[in-house]
Amino acid sequence: MDIGILKLEDFNFIKVKNEDEVTMKLKDLKELILKHNNEIREILLAVEMERRSEELNKGLGEEHSLEEMKKMLEEI
């Protein structure tokens, strides 16, 4: 069963102390990030493109092609 990019087995790394506090070992977080690196990059790209789109709608910034946007975001 998938929940977003995470699979059910990924939640074995997470320890719930109470409804307000959740912990995870740093090495487990690193493993999850490395395992889902491509998906995380795609999400970050989409978030940044949305932010820039909102700036353009407000008349801020300048318009770029999709390829230019990808290149600029990879440099960040």
VEXLOKOL-439771 format. One line per field, with one value per residue (C-alpha): residue in one letter; z, x, y. Coordinates in steps of 0.02 Angstrom, whole numbers. Layout:
BEGIN
resn <- (a, ...) .
c3 <- (Z, ...) .
c1 <- (X, ...) .
c2 <- (Y, ...) .
This chain:
BEGIN
resn <- (m, d, i, g, i, l, k, l, e, d, f, n, f, i, k, v, k, n, e, d, e, v, t, m, k, l, k, d, l, k, e, l, i, l, k, h, n, n, e, i, r, e, i, l, l, a, v, e, m, e, r, r, s, e, e, l, n, k, g, l, g, e, e, h, s, l, e, e, m, k, k, m, l, e, e, i) .
c3 <- (0, -50, 40, -76, -113, 49, 64, 218, 266, 271, 422, 523, 545, 633, 819, 883, 1062, 1070, 951, 951, 949, 818, 809, 682, 686, 575, 485, 444, 378, 270, 203, 159, 73, -30, -72, -135, -203, -377, -310, -185, -324, -429, -283, -248, -433, -437, -278, -346, -515, -426, -324, -479, -570, -429, -442, -629, -599, -480, -611, -520, -601, -782, -885, -930, -1033, -942, -990, -925, -762, -739, -772, -649, -514, -534, -500, -334) .
c1 <- (0, 71, 39, 106, 286, 304, 261, 184, 350, 431, 324, 414, 553, 437, 402, 246, 268, 101, -14, 104, 273, 345, 527, 638, 822, 929, 1002, 825, 778, 935, 890, 714, 779, 904, 773, 649, 773, 695, 519, 576, 665, 505, 402, 526, 527, 337, 330, 459, 371, 207, 291, 366, 200, 117, 254, 221, 35, 74, 187, 347, 495, 513, 444, 555, 531, 509, 686, 757, 661, 727, 905, 890, 813, 948, 1078, 997) .
c2 <- (0, 170, 334, 468, 421, 324, 141, 63, -17, 157, 198, 64, 193, 316, 310, 399, 461, 550, 645, 795, 708, 592, 538, 454, 405, 515, 365, 306, 478, 479, 306, 364, 520, 421, 289, 421, 549, 563, 583, 715, 812, 809, 873, 1014, 1059, 1066, 1173, 1295, 1305, 1344, 1480, 1559, 1546, 1643, 1776, 1793, 1811, 1954, 2035, 1991, 1901, 1852, 1709, 1561, 1403, 1238, 1185, 1350, 1326, 1149, 1207, 1352, 1241, 1108, 1243, 1287) .
